[in-house]
Amino acid sequence: MKPLKLTRPKKDALRKASREKIEGYFASLPTRYRSEKWIHKSNTYRYLCTSRYEDDIDPGTTSTVNHNDLVAYIGASAPTHISDGWSYLGRAVDAMLRGDAYVATHLGYYAELRAGMGLLASEGIGVLRNKHPVVDSHNITRPLAGKGTHADIWPIINHWTTLQRATDLLDDLIRPSSIKLSDWLSITGTATPVRAVAQQWLRSWGVDLAVAEDDHDCRNLASYRPSEFRRPPKLDVHQQTSFAEELWQLFEPSTTRRFPNLENFLLRNAFRNQAGGLPSAEDIQNLGLTTLDSSSWATFLQQTNDPSPIRLAEHWAPVDDPTCHLRIISRAALLLFVASSAARRLLSNAGYTSNDVRFWWARHGDDRGLWNTGSIPNDPQDLWADIAQAISDSAQWRGGNSMTTASLRDWRTNQSSALADFGGFELAGIWALMP
């Protein structure tokens, strides 16, 4: 299926999408509701949303769209799509650590898809089947005609990346040392605009969604063709497990900035790809940092030892490439990072707290086996200690086992705790979405 072609009227409709009305939905919920559910159980579109919406806008009848309920559905779908996306990511990592590259590719793609749907829902754009409701500034939804979810989502996201609101989101999202990305990039005097950086990142991270119309792309080959007919050279156990370690290290949480490691590496990536080059310690001091901190930042920015997920996310590779599934997992994780931040900002601006969404994360962690039943943590970020220990144990195992003789079975047998923890990316999703 060829991708949706966005005509000028469609672009105009997308530009009018109202993030403020989605935020307004969350702000309007009484305290007794917001701490119990994402959406009221009587909402018209809670179940079978796609078919009910299509019936309500049937051109042969008078429109019966319940706009308030539909806005509520779109708003509530933002964090819940994203939560599902983190689950897909976790299952993709599980498949990778089972040596199943095709299943990891399939699940990684769907993690990207849900990240995209959640991101657009945060912006007031519901992605359904082929009629996509767009919320305007009057809290009215207007259908945008498309061709199908897979064919439509990338053209919509690609257009969204050109809007100022996408730039503003990335500028607010990437704040190493609590300093906006645009301020960092301005210190060399010849900075690439944040808009260009944001577009480059989002288009790179969404490349798998962009090629979904091609019947020979990675996702379709992985999803619909016998894996035994195309078997790329397999990665050794060190490559697979070290990738999982590095991916988790990017999502180490902090009380000040949610994922500072990831933000720092993205800043370095932005500097490396801009015309102004790398800043000196003196340049960095102009941001108000101390001499010691500025020197430390200058040293960090000059280094080239990027974690493998950052490097792999930048370039697409065919399904026959042994790193294809790692690249898709990497891009899915980065898109989920952006989408989660957009949804978390909605909740924070609406006055939500972590206790308001406890009904979700406490149940979700129990369902996914992130903690024992009856042992809900007071602060889910405390569980980073378990992940850190798993990373350390796995790295120590790699140090004592040769890549030429050790097998994935050896690692899975000896690192059962790391195996259980590395697939639990729902935990990173909880950290990412909690206000």
Secondary structure as GFF3:
##gff-version 3
##sequence-region A 1 435
A	DSSP	alpha_helix	8	15	.	.	.	ID=ss1
A	DSSP	alpha_helix	19	28	.	.	.	ID=ss2
A	DSSP	alpha_helix	31	34	.	.	.	ID=ss3
A	DSSP	alpha_helix	49	56	.	.	.	ID=ss4
A	DSSP	alpha_helix	67	96	.	.	.	ID=ss5
A	DSSP	alpha_helix	101	122	.	.	.	ID=ss6
A	DSSP	beta_strand	131	135	.	.	.	ID=ss7
A	DSSP	beta_strand	141	145	.	.	.	ID=ss8
A	DSSP	alpha_helix	149	160	.	.	.	ID=ss9
A	DSSP	alpha_helix	164	173	.	.	.	ID=ss10
A	DSSP	three_ten_helix	176	178	.	.	.	ID=ss11
A	DSSP	alpha_helix	181	186	.	.	.	ID=ss12
A	DSSP	alpha_helix	194	205	.	.	.	ID=ss13
A	DSSP	alpha_helix	207	210	.	.	.	ID=ss14
A	DSSP	alpha_helix	218	224	.	.	.	ID=ss15
A	DSSP	three_ten_helix	227	229	.	.	.	ID=ss16
A	DSSP	alpha_helix	237	250	.	.	.	ID=ss17
A	DSSP	alpha_helix	260	272	.	.	.	ID=ss18
A	DSSP	alpha_helix	281	285	.	.	.	ID=ss19
A	DSSP	alpha_helix	291	302	.	.	.	ID=ss20
A	DSSP	alpha_helix	308	313	.	.	.	ID=ss21
A	DSSP	alpha_helix	324	349	.	.	.	ID=ss22
A	DSSP	alpha_helix	358	367	.	.	.	ID=ss23
A	DSSP	three_ten_helix	380	383	.	.	.	ID=ss24
A	DSSP	alpha_helix	384	399	.	.	.	ID=ss25
A	DSSP	alpha_helix	408	414	.	.	.	ID=ss26
A	DSSP	alpha_helix	416	422	.	.	.	ID=ss27
A	DSSP	alpha_helix	426	433	.	.	.	ID=ss28
###
